[in-house]
Amino acid sequence: MRALLQRVAHASVVVDGQVIGRTGPGLLILICAMQGDTEAQADTLAAKIAKLRIFKDDAGKMNLSLRDIGGSALVVSQFTLAADTSRGNRPGFSTAASPDEGERLYDYFATRLSAEGVPTEKGRFGADMKVELLNDGPVTIWIEH
């Protein structure tokens, strides 16, 4: 699985003019299931993200986790993280999981992140979403498991 984490002051996702998910201080997580990904990889990724020390402590150092700060997460599916740009100018997405498997692993990942003690909201898989965020830092981290 591939994930792009953005530390945010707040973020929201809108579908058909309605806010369907939001987070306050915490993370916007753009996630993509790749062909061959498993629930075990989603488990590992969720546990790592919940414990990743990328929030400032009282001394201003990135030393606290999402759980430490009582933060939350907004998880948004983004199959374009599977983009292969090695040939030509049009990205290919053939390495992404099939839509059915991608949605299953996306939902599973969000459930596992919540089980790690992180309040979690989601976008809508396959929808045309408008994502708004205020990046904090900015801190943006790429993780692949």
C-alpha atoms as a printed R data frame, in Angstrom:
    type eleno elety resid chain resno       x      y       z
1   ATOM     1    CA   MET     A     1   0.000  0.000   0.000
2   ATOM     2    CA   ARG     A     2   1.093  3.531  -0.685
3   ATOM     3    CA   ALA     A     3   0.222  6.470   1.518
4   ATOM     4    CA   LEU     A     4   0.958 10.157   1.329
5   ATOM     5    CA   LEU     A     5   0.610 11.777   4.761
6   ATOM     6    CA   GLN     A     6   0.081 15.482   5.186
7   ATOM     7    CA   ARG     A     7   0.185 16.974   8.664
8   ATOM     8    CA   VAL     A     8  -2.762 19.363   8.762
9   ATOM     9    CA   ALA     A     9  -4.365 21.976  10.973
10  ATOM    10    CA   HIS     A    10  -7.624 20.849   9.350
11  ATOM    11    CA   ALA     A    11  -8.872 19.076   6.229
12  ATOM    12    CA   SER     A    12 -12.203 18.158   4.682
13  ATOM    13    CA   VAL     A    13 -13.553 16.248   1.708
14  ATOM    14    CA   VAL     A    14 -16.645 17.254  -0.256
15  ATOM    15    CA   VAL     A    15 -18.752 15.075  -2.562
16  ATOM    16    CA   ASP     A    16 -21.679 16.554  -4.488
17  ATOM    17    CA   GLY     A    17 -21.461 19.774  -2.484
18  ATOM    18    CA   GLN     A    18 -21.646 18.004   0.899
19  ATOM    19    CA   VAL     A    19 -18.831 17.642   3.432
20  ATOM    20    CA   ILE     A    20 -18.586 13.893   4.029
21  ATOM    21    CA   GLY     A    21 -15.404 13.782   6.124
22  ATOM    22    CA   ARG     A    22 -13.168 16.127   8.062
23  ATOM    23    CA   THR     A    23 -10.351 16.271  10.556
24  ATOM    24    CA   GLY     A    24  -9.033 18.887  12.912
25  ATOM    25    CA   PRO     A    25  -5.350 18.833  13.861
26  ATOM    26    CA   GLY     A    26  -3.933 15.568  12.587
27  ATOM    27    CA   LEU     A    27  -3.346 13.913   9.243
28  ATOM    28    CA   LEU     A    28  -4.808 13.870   5.774
29  ATOM    29    CA   ILE     A    29  -3.913 10.419   4.456
30  ATOM    30    CA   LEU     A    30  -4.101  9.814   0.713
31  ATOM    31    CA   ILE     A    31  -4.009  6.041   0.227
32  ATOM    32    CA   CYS     A    32  -3.706  3.612  -2.665
33  ATOM    33    CA   ALA     A    33  -3.884 -0.170  -2.633
34  ATOM    34    CA   MET     A    34  -1.526 -1.779  -5.139
35  ATOM    35    CA   GLN     A    35  -1.889 -5.150  -6.881
36  ATOM    36    CA   GLY     A    36  -0.997 -7.916  -4.456
37  ATOM    37    CA   ASP     A    37  -1.466 -5.822  -1.302
38  ATOM    38    CA   THR     A    38  -2.865 -7.621   1.730
39  ATOM    39    CA   GLU     A    39  -4.650 -6.900   4.983
40  ATOM    40    CA   ALA     A    40  -1.359 -7.570   6.786
41  ATOM    41    CA   GLN     A    41   0.209 -4.644   4.921
42  ATOM    42    CA   ALA     A    42  -2.754 -2.428   5.840
43  ATOM    43    CA   ASP     A    43  -2.348 -3.493   9.494
44  ATOM    44    CA   THR     A    44   1.353 -2.599   9.448
45  ATOM    45    CA   LEU     A    45   0.709  0.726   7.731
46  ATOM    46    CA   ALA     A    46  -2.061  1.735  10.151
47  ATOM    47    CA   ALA     A    47   0.084  0.874  13.191
48  ATOM    48    CA   LYS     A    48   3.075  2.780  11.772
49  ATOM    49    CA   ILE     A    49   1.035  5.886  10.982
50  ATOM    50    CA   ALA     A    50  -0.595  5.935  14.436
51  ATOM    51    CA   LYS     A    51   2.857  5.875  16.071
52  ATOM    52    CA   LEU     A    52   4.816  8.023  13.609
53  ATOM    53    CA   ARG     A    53   6.420 10.884  15.559
54  ATOM    54    CA   ILE     A    54   5.854 13.867  13.275
55  ATOM    55    CA   PHE     A    55   4.106 16.328  15.606
56  ATOM    56    CA   LYS     A    56   5.918 18.952  17.658
57  ATOM    57    CA   ASP     A    57   6.554 18.527  21.367
58  ATOM    58    CA   ASP     A    58   6.881 21.432  23.834
59  ATOM    59    CA   ALA     A    59  10.463 21.980  22.665
60  ATOM    60    CA   GLY     A    60   9.337 22.312  19.048
61  ATOM    61    CA   LYS     A    61  10.835 18.972  17.942
62  ATOM    62    CA   MET     A    62   8.911 16.407  15.897
63  ATOM    63    CA   ASN     A    63   8.665 13.936  18.735
64  ATOM    64    CA   LEU     A    64   4.945 13.181  19.194
65  ATOM    65    CA   SER     A    65   2.619 10.796  17.398
66  ATOM    66    CA   LEU     A    66  -0.926 11.302  16.194
67  ATOM    67    CA   ARG     A    67  -2.123  9.374  19.253
68  ATOM    68    CA   ASP     A    68   0.109 11.441  21.575
69  ATOM    69    CA   ILE     A    69  -1.523 14.696  20.461
70  ATOM    70    CA   GLY     A    70  -5.062 13.292  20.443
71  ATOM    71    CA   GLY     A    71  -5.237 14.029  16.707
72  ATOM    72    CA   SER     A    72  -7.504 12.566  14.090
73  ATOM    73    CA   ALA     A    73  -7.234 11.470  10.470
74  ATOM    74    CA   LEU     A    74  -9.066 11.960   7.206
75  ATOM    75    CA   VAL     A    75  -8.424  9.013   4.875
76  ATOM    76    CA   VAL     A    76  -8.985  9.598   1.156
77  ATOM    77    CA   SER     A    77  -8.592  6.951  -1.547
78  ATOM    78    CA   GLN     A    78  -6.296  8.045  -4.356
79  ATOM    79    CA   PHE     A    79  -5.486  5.438  -6.986
80  ATOM    80    CA   THR     A    80  -3.323  7.993  -8.819
81  ATOM    81    CA   LEU     A    81  -0.588  7.274  -6.252
82  ATOM    82    CA   ALA     A    82  -0.016  4.169  -8.421
83  ATOM    83    CA   ALA     A    83   0.970  6.353 -11.393
84  ATOM    84    CA   ASP     A    84   3.741  4.986 -13.576
85  ATOM    85    CA   THR     A    85   5.345  7.862 -15.455
86  ATOM    86    CA   SER     A    86   8.345  5.936 -16.779
87  ATOM    87    CA   ARG     A    87   7.122  5.889 -20.387
88  ATOM    88    CA   GLY     A    88   5.637  8.769 -22.308
89  ATOM    89    CA   ASN     A    89   3.663 11.645 -20.887
90  ATOM    90    CA   ARG     A    90   0.477  9.871 -19.877
91  ATOM    91    CA   PRO     A    91   0.675  8.059 -16.536
92  ATOM    92    CA   GLY     A    92  -0.378  4.433 -16.350
93  ATOM    93    CA   PHE     A    93  -2.228  2.979 -13.378
94  ATOM    94    CA   SER     A    94  -2.066 -0.752 -14.115
95  ATOM    95    CA   THR     A    95  -0.207 -1.471 -10.856
96  ATOM    96    CA   ALA     A    96  -3.124 -0.255  -8.724
97  ATOM    97    CA   ALA     A    97  -5.363 -2.887  -7.166
98  ATOM    98    CA   SER     A    98  -8.635 -3.622  -8.961
99  ATOM    99    CA   PRO     A    99 -11.453 -1.274  -7.921
100 ATOM   100    CA   ASP     A   100 -13.168 -3.940  -5.780
101 ATOM   101    CA   GLU     A   101  -9.951 -4.910  -3.992
102 ATOM   102    CA   GLY     A   102  -8.853 -1.289  -3.710
103 ATOM   103    CA   GLU     A   103 -12.103 -0.319  -2.003
104 ATOM   104    CA   ARG     A   104 -11.970 -3.327   0.327
105 ATOM   105    CA   LEU     A   105  -8.415 -2.522   1.441
106 ATOM   106    CA   TYR     A   106  -9.189  1.211   1.722
107 ATOM   107    CA   ASP     A   107 -12.105  0.479   4.065
108 ATOM   108    CA   TYR     A   108 -10.038 -2.078   5.961
109 ATOM   109    CA   PHE     A   109  -7.147  0.375   6.412
110 ATOM   110    CA   ALA     A   110  -9.475  3.088   7.791
111 ATOM   111    CA   THR     A   111 -10.995  0.572  10.222
112 ATOM   112    CA   ARG     A   112  -7.539 -0.531  11.385
113 ATOM   113    CA   LEU     A   113  -6.374  3.067  11.879
114 ATOM   114    CA   SER     A   114  -9.445  3.689  14.018
115 ATOM   115    CA   ALA     A   115  -8.679  0.513  15.992
116 ATOM   116    CA   GLU     A   116  -5.214  2.004  16.671
117 ATOM   117    CA   GLY     A   117  -6.970  4.731  18.670
118 ATOM   118    CA   VAL     A   118  -7.079  7.387  15.946
119 ATOM   119    CA   PRO     A   119 -10.491  8.990  15.292
120 ATOM   120    CA   THR     A   120 -10.868  8.445  11.552
121 ATOM   121    CA   GLU     A   121 -13.167  9.820   8.874
122 ATOM   122    CA   LYS     A   122 -13.125  8.948   5.171
123 ATOM   123    CA   GLY     A   123 -13.816 10.200   1.717
124 ATOM   124    CA   ARG     A   124 -15.907  8.123  -0.713
125 ATOM   125    CA   PHE     A   125 -14.087  5.539  -2.774
126 ATOM   126    CA   GLY     A   126 -14.323  6.220  -6.506
127 ATOM   127    CA   ALA     A   127 -16.159  9.533  -6.101
128 ATOM   128    CA   ASP     A   128 -15.170 12.872  -7.579
129 ATOM   129    CA   MET     A   129 -13.952 14.461  -4.357
130 ATOM   130    CA   LYS     A   130 -12.876 17.976  -3.520
131 ATOM   131    CA   VAL     A   131 -10.261 17.915  -0.766
132 ATOM   132    CA   GLU     A   132  -9.399 21.057   1.151
133 ATOM   133    CA   LEU     A   133  -6.584 21.255   3.672
134 ATOM   134    CA   LEU     A   134  -4.390 23.593   5.628
135 ATOM   135    CA   ASN     A   135  -0.988 21.892   5.629
136 ATOM   136    CA   ASP     A   136   0.849 22.296   8.943
137 ATOM   137    CA   GLY     A   137   4.584 22.773   8.575
138 ATOM   138    CA   PRO     A   138   4.365 21.805   5.787
139 ATOM   139    CA   VAL     A   139   5.041 18.194   6.657
140 ATOM   140    CA   THR     A   140   4.399 15.659   3.889
141 ATOM   141    CA   ILE     A   141   5.625 12.070   4.135
142 ATOM   142    CA   TRP     A   142   5.459  9.188   1.649
143 ATOM   143    CA   ILE     A   143   5.129  5.657   3.068
144 ATOM   144    CA   GLU     A   144   4.990  2.404   1.165
145 ATOM   145    CA   HIS     A   145   4.336 -1.008   2.767
